[in-house]
């Protein structure tokens, strides 16, 4: 589980109708995300922040762009190297 303070998490949203979850903002260089946490604080899902904050704007993007954003976000979140570009030799 990530520490939101370490990654610049500075916003927590209530779960709306689902009062047993909360959304914790995680600022990333590529695409920022929200961690969806259950009532005990465990991360159960990760969603693109723009999809939560600006859903119409996110849905207006081409599907290929949405998929690319998801790949970048997950790659960075899980400390993958692909989002940073090719490794220097």
C-alpha positions in Angstrom: 0.0 0.0 0.0 1.3 3.5 -0.9 1.7 6.2 1.7 -0.3 9.2 0.2 1.8 11.7 2.0 4.9 10.3 0.3 3.4 10.7 -3.2 1.9 14.1 -2.5 -1.6 13.0 -1.5 -3.3 16.1 -0.2 -7.0 15.4 -0.7 -9.4 12.9 0.7 -13.0 12.7 -0.6 -15.8 10.8 1.0 -17.2 7.8 -0.8 -20.6 9.4 -1.4 -23.4 6.9 -1.1 -20.7 4.3 -0.1 -19.8 5.7 3.3 -17.5 2.7 3.8 -14.9 3.9 1.2 -12.9 7.1 0.7 -10.9 8.4 -2.2 -7.3 9.5 -1.4 -5.6 11.7 -4.0 -2.1 10.7 -5.1 -0.3 13.3 -7.2 1.9 11.7 -9.9 4.1 13.1 -12.6 2.3 11.3 -15.4 -1.4 10.9 -14.4 -2.7 11.6 -10.9 -5.0 8.9 -9.4 -7.3 8.3 -6.4 -6.7 5.3 -4.2 -10.1 3.9 -3.3 -9.8 2.7 0.3 -12.1 0.6 2.3 -13.3 1.2 5.9 -10.0 -0.2 7.4 -7.8 1.8 5.0 -6.8 -0.8 2.6 -6.5 0.2 -1.1 -9.1 -1.8 -3.0 -8.9 0.1 -6.3 -7.1 2.9 -8.2 -9.0 5.3 -10.5 -7.8 8.1 -12.7 -8.3 11.4 -10.9 -9.7 13.2 -14.0 -12.4 10.5 -14.3 -13.6 11.4 -10.8 -13.0 15.2 -10.8 -13.9 15.9 -14.5 -15.9 12.9 -15.7 -17.2 14.6 -18.9 -13.8 15.7 -19.9 -12.3 12.2 -19.3 -15.2 10.5 -21.3 -14.7 13.0 -24.1 -11.1 11.7 -24.7 -10.7 9.0 -27.3 -10.7 5.5 -25.9 -7.0 5.0 -26.9 -6.0 8.1 -25.0 -8.0 6.9 -21.9 -6.2 3.6 -22.1 -2.8 5.2 -22.4 -3.6 7.4 -19.4 -4.5 4.3 -17.4 -1.3 2.5 -18.4 0.8 5.5 -17.4 -1.0 6.0 -14.1 -0.7 2.3 -13.1 2.9 2.0 -14.3 4.0 5.0 -12.2 1.8 4.0 -9.2 3.4 0.5 -9.1 6.9 2.0 -9.6 7.2 0.7 -13.2 9.9 2.1 -15.4 7.9 2.4 -18.6 6.2 5.7 -17.8 9.7 7.3 -17.5 10.6 6.4 -21.0 13.4 4.2 -22.3 16.3 3.6 -19.9 19.5 5.4 -20.7 22.4 3.2 -21.8 
